[in-house]
Amino acid sequence: MVNPALIQNLNVIAQKNHPSSGYAQAFHYYLTDEFVDNLDLTFLETEGYSERRAEINQSNIQSNEISIFPNPASAFINITNSHQIQSMKIYNSNGFLVQQAAKVSKLNTQNWSGGIYIFAIQKVDGTFMMKNMIVNK
């Protein structure tokens, strides 16, 4: 059964100066049956959002780190910054070479057995890195 007094109170609260503030206060009132006039809603402010987003994007662009995910994987493995890879060899836990590739952003692992795989990566700058991945089946 709908309570008309509650609906009226929620509508009055929701029509306050800042729409988000009003709705948040109405929701708080609905949940707790207490009116709070000073909810902290600074997380709703969008001022400076574009600048913060641009900084994040710029730092991602400048990053040359190679990421391989998800870990554990099942059907596919994604590789970020694959343009930084000169060569990549993937070995299973028995030491057998499973696949060799370079500059690929996605690997199909559907035909791989479940287990641990070692990615031996040579970057274009000549450095080497190792990553371990788990493939679940």
N, C-alpha and C positions, 0 to 999 in steps of 0.2 A: 504494500500500500504506500502511495506517495504522500509525503508529509508536506502540505502546501506552505507551512511556516518555514520549514527548512529550505525549500526551493526559493522562497522570497528572500530569506537571509543570504543564501548563496548568491542570488542575483544582485543584491545590493552590494555585497562585498566585491563581487567580480567587476562592478562598474566603477571601481576606484580610479584614481588618476592614471596610474601606469597599468595597462591591461594585464601584463604578465604578473605584476604584483597583486592585482586584484584576484586573478585566478588562483595564484598560489595561496593567498590568504583564504579564499573560499574553499580550496581543497583542504587546507590545514583545519579550517573550521569544521568541514564535513567529517574529517577523520577523528578529530579530537574533541569536538563540540566546544572549543575554546577559540576566542577571537584574539589574534596576535596582529598588532599594527606595525611591527618593526621587523618583518622577515628580511633576512639578508639575501638579496637577490642579485648581488654583484656578478654572479656567474652568468647572468643573462645579458650583461653588457656586451655589445658587439664592437664597441669602439676599440680600435687598435687590432681587431681580428685580422684584417687584411695584411697588416704589417707583420704580425706574428706568423701568419701562414707563409708569407713570402720568405721570411727568415728560415723557416723550417724547410721549405722547398729548396732554397739556395744551399743549405747545408747538405741536403740529400744529393743535390747535383754535384757538389764538390767532393762528396765521399767516393772514394775508389774501392771501398771494401766490397768484397764479393760475399754475398749471402746465399746460402742454399737452404731451402725450406719447402714444405714443412718437415719437421723432424719429430716424430717418425712420419714417414711417407707411406703411401699405399699404391697409388696408380701413377702419379706424376711427381717430379721434383722440379721446383722453380729455382732459377739462378739469376740473381741481380748482378748488374755490372759485368755481364758476360763478355763485353767488349774488352775487358781488362785481362781476359784469359788467353794466354798464348797456347797452352795445351792442358788437357785434363785427362787423367787416367783414373778409372774407377775399378777398384779391386774388391772382391768379396772377402769374407773373413778367413778363407783358406789361402788367400794370396793370389788367386787367379784373376787375370785381367777380364773384366766384364764388359767394359766399354771404354772407348777413347773418343774424345771430342774436343772441340774448341769453339768458343764464341757461340754457345747454344744457351738459350734462356729457359728451355724446358726439356726435361728428359722423361721419356716414357719408361716406367718401371714395372709395367704390368706383367712382363715376362720374367722378371727377376724373382728369385726365391726370397722368402722372408729371411732377414738377418741383418748383420752389420756390414756396411760398405765404407771403404776408405777412399776419399777423393784426394788424389795427389794433383795439385794445381800449380802450374807455372804461369806467373803473371807476365804481362808484356814488359814490365820493368825488370824482369829477370829474377824476381824473388819467387820463392816457393811457399806454398801453404798446404796444410793437410786439414781435411774436414771429415768427421765421422758422421754417417747417417744410418738410421735404422729404417728398414723397409718391413712393414707389417703385411702379412698375407692372411 
